Amino acid sequence: MNSFPLDPLSNAISYLDAKSLAACESVCHHFLSLCSTSAANSVWKSLLHYDFDLLVIPTSSRTPPPPATTANGSHKQTYVNLYNDRTQYIAVSIKNTERLALLQAKTEEHFCLRSCLIPLTSTVATCAPLILLLIFTTMLASKLNNGALKEVPYFLLCIPIWMIIILYAVVFAITCFAARNVNRAADQSGWRDQWIYLRATIVGFIVDKLLQQNKRAYFHCAILSLFLVLIPIMLCVKLDFAPALPWTVTMVPIFLAMLWWTCAPAFHWVFQHHKSEFLVVNLFLWLPTMIVVALAAAKFDGVDIATHWLFMPYWLLDGLVLCVGTFLTCTGAAREHRHQQGSWLRNVGPFCATYCLGCCLLAPLVIFCALLSVREYNTLAPTTVLAPLTGWFVLTASVGCCFARGLSRSNGLQLRRDVEFTIQPRLVV
């Protein structure tokens, strides 16, 4: 450092390392002028001498050189060692710079995917099926009422159903792929943290909580989905191409799907550890539906069964749900009002709102079954019979939109994991 001028600020700069020296230009105007004058050349020259020629220019303020055996040999070996360290430092810096650029590209890919996946799996997957079912119901009512669509075949009439199938197949595949790539390296894929957002969706709940990301459960769910897809296909075949096909044969996919569902605990679904809950679900939903489908197939094939007897399992189930729901709502509201101090509306209001929403969701289905039963004895237009079902789809679509909005907002607040990476490699000299 003998070539330094006597300026105190220049003497201070001589004790800085290369990184700090490069940042001097942004400190003040005087540093900027120093870095642009001949004094800066002396500083950088001294730094180079310090890196590669310690034995020639040793200073008391620097680290002392290693002991030498011979002057020329030690000088050459020190130069080679420091040069190798510096080469390694440059190689690591270049590698880290390339990795940083790759990470930035993957981050852009991540947020681009996120902006597409969140609306698709939250809003579209929640609301679109209900809206498409509403469109299908309206088209079916027009065809049955000899309206504008009376000549349209049922296969084309089921276009909303085919769209629902395709939509859920895509969403399910995307969700499973995101679940499989949750632990990939940050610089390998932009899918690394997409599962954080997708697990809060309906399909994410099925994959994470019900299937538990198990291959056997995936296989069972795929076969079950295949049976469900065959249901509208067989109905279209019966109505459009093979009117003589018995209804019992047409409804075979329904029976297969319901029987295959009972095998869910054997394929490591969540019901494997919650068999009592699975039994309750089958008792209150699966068994009445199985009886109604079997009676409907027999009635369509010519067996004399009154429609109101056909829906008798549903009448019993609806009555039980209504009685139990009313009892639980009243007891829960009274207990909450007794234990919590405050206004009656604030304590009992949530229970009443939940009960009213449940009744609003259940009532259209009950009215639809009742109108079907009445139509057997009185002439009712198909649009009148399907009106409660149309209203139910409108109501559920509205609830689904609110639910999807909440999912999108909660997903937008999720934070990504920090990337464990540094652009400052260690250099030991």
Secondary structure, DSSP 8 states (H G I E B T S, - for coil): -TT--S-HHHHHHTTS-HHHHHTGGGT-HHHHHHHTSHHHHHHHHHHHHHHH-TTTS--TTS------SSHHHHHHHHHHHHHHHHHHHHHHHHHHHHHHHHHHHHHHHHHHHHHHHHIIIIIIHHHHHHHHHHHHHHHHHHHHTT-TTTTS-HHHHTHHHHHHHHHHHHHHHHHHHHHHTTTS-TTT-TTTTHHHHHTTSHHHHIIIIISTT-HHHHHHHHHHHHHHHHHHHHHHIIIII-TTS-HHHHTHHHHHHHHHHTTGGGGT-GGGS-HHHHHHHIIIIIHHHHHHHHHHHHHHTT----HHHHTHHHHHHHHHHHHHHHHHHHHHHHHHHHHS-S-HHHHHHHHHHHHHHHHHHHHHHHHHHHHHHHHTTS---HHHHHHHHHHHHHHHHHHHHHHHHHHHHHHHT---------S------
